[in-house]
Amino acid sequence: MTVITKQPVSPIAHLTPEDIEQIGVELDAIRQEVLDSRGAADAAYIRKVVDTQRKLELGSRAVLLVSVLPPAWILGTIGLSIAKILENMEIGHNVMHGQWDWMRDPKIHSTTWEWDNASPAEGWKHSHNELHHTYTNIIGKDNDLGYGIMRVDEDQRWHPMHLGQPLWNFINACFFEYGIAAYDLELGRNLAIPKEKRSEDFKRRARNTLAKIRKQATKDYVVHPLLSAPTGSLLPTLAANFTANLVRNVWSHSVIMCGHFPEGVETFEKKAIPANETRGQWYVRQMLGSANISGSKAMHVMTGNLSHQIEHHLFPDLPSNRYAEVAPKVRALFEKYDLNYHTAPLPQQVYSAWHRVVRLSLPNGWLATTNATNLPSQLKLLYAMSTKGAKVRRAAQARLEQTERRQAAAERAAA
Amino acid sequence: MTLAPALLERVTRVAELLATPLVPADYLDVFAPLRAGADLRARVVAVQPETRDAATIVLRPGADWAGHVPGQYVRIGVDVDGVRQWRAYSLTHGPRPDGHISVTVKAVADGTVSPYLVHRLEPGSLVHLEQAAGDFVLPAPGTAEAPTKLLLLTAGSGITPVIGMLRNLHPVTDSGVLDLARRRAAGYDLVVLHLAPSAPDSIFARDLATLAEAGAIRLISRYDDEHGVFDLADLTALVPDLAERATLACGPGGLLEALAAHHEEAGLPLSVEQFRPTTVVAGEGGEVRFTSTDTVVEAGGAQSLLEAGESAGVLMPSGCRMGVCFGCVVPLRSGAVRDLRNGALTTAVPGETGPDGIPVQTCVSAAAGPCEIDV
């Protein structure tokens, strides 16, 4: 994908400025409908989810006290994994978005909530709510795009180190909560600053994050296993807790990758965003920069309704249980203005997102121009691009792009 | 004996380690919301209709309820249409042997909370509480500061705390009638002067009548439609021994102010409670006070509170500045603000809305009248 301003035909070229503002008005109306009908049933929903999650977590932890027995281990691990996913996705993420602030319940409020994750709520709310949701999919501004460690766009120059990005992405998936903590701290940028010059604010946030990680680890890897020790379940409990965290990490990473990373989701150039972007323009960027996952009700709950990523990005502060009813109206609006409503089942979106990661780990055009017969020569070319200097890389890149253009022209002629 | 607290502390510490990032209370609340140590809550035992639009709500308070003195009020938090609302109500029962407390609520026609309590509150549900408060209580009898001869002057719904006092002296029996066995309880000599626009059809008026018939109190009722609007100059004529009595009065602000002036001139003791809380009148823009620095700015109706604060040099938390990130949320202590996106009003009245104010997004809220922001 290329930032929309550099595409031959921008997907929004057919929209007049009046169209864009009208989209804003219509989306505001959809939002208002939900606000007007928000009430006791919604409050009952989130309380029910919180109640269920806490009982499930306590039940699973209780079962794990005897996790030396294999059925107990399996049952407890599945239960705890689901509890941890619910806690992070449908509860934590959405509460910290302020989706439930309207209830004025201090126990379910964005200003008081702390979640079961390595990253403290304070840092996450800044990097996620403020940066990611405001600057969605703007290359260089939105760290959620590749978390600052990946090549996410053709326009970013390829470098041999990008060959490793499928591996980094996999490792990031397994330890996602720590990845989030690191980029909430902007660790890479801050560690590059000499120690004595780092800001007080960074040092404070780093201390808080370390304290949070220590507490989280003490809970899952020390205290709960020790409680299980009398039944000989110390190690099984430790393993179960590690597994539950791993499952939660991989799951949430997959869901989030599906939200902005599948092929066909648009990215934006920093300098092409007007300084005083209107509400309509902001809405349109959110519409193009997100992708949905289609599936069952259970799947929606387990993704924290981020399966309705488009609706979530348009209305980040509406209660998550209402996205499903808003979705058909939003989709109709996409169709009315001839925009691409990007939705597909989970396996398809995960594949698509990973495909993009792999494709961009390679030089532009390499994957498209490679087939079974030219594989040896293409590998040789890739080897040369990876080991020789920048000059060779530039020349080879030009050749790759030329081949790709010819190939595309030939395909057009054949058609 | 010293072992127990140390052990308890250690258990608590382990429980905290287990519960992080939540606290043990978050899990205990799922199973025992009324236990000692929990935030104060109460279970609704019964909603007893009194008249067509009034009901007595009987509550079983949590273990930490510290009790109350008749005449005191309690602040109750209920979720109406999903939104936590706090209101203060006079406790209308003396402390009961079964430990229950009660408030009697009249549904205000266009109110938010009172119609909910009277018509929709389900027995078995939970409400939030604060400890009883208020200095408007029946003085302990016989002391020099608290004479036993009292005039209880009530106007309109100002009758409720006085009913609380009287029901403590003459408890309501299980069948709902006043127990008059303790006639002239504790040696009080009580005159009740009740003012209202017209003869009210209320359980409280009937209670007063019953007590008067039994000789427990001397009741003087003055209804505007029957006797004309009450004039303080008539007070001495109605209560000839006024000079020997201490006055406890509860009613609207205007009456209380006039009464205060009257009693000061006459050199008579007076204790008052204003009943109608201040109402917020929403307008366009207004004076905004930022409490931590005591900065006051005049903000326009189209200007966000965030901009107003920043332009006055107040250190405002902020984020996306477009209503998305909730990084700018601070408590509205009093007054009204308007959501710049859809015009929705949020009002905060100290003593009525939440004890910590109402959190608002300053980046998309503008002043709708004078208001106070805690930042």
Interface residues (C-beta under 8 A of the other chain):
Chain A: D28 Q32 L35 R38 G39 A40 A41 D42 A43 A44 D51 R54 K55 L58 M96 H97 G98 D101 W102 M103 R104 D105 P106 K107 H109 S110 T111 E114 W115 D116 K125 H126 N129 E130 H133 T134 K212 K215 Q216 T218 K219 V223 H224 L227 R279 W282 P316 D317
Chain B: V14 L17 L18 T20 P21 L22 D26 Y27 V30 D79 D81 G82 V83 R84 Q85 G319 C320 M322 G323 V324 C325 F326 G327 V329 R341 N342 A344 G354 D356 I358 P359 Q361
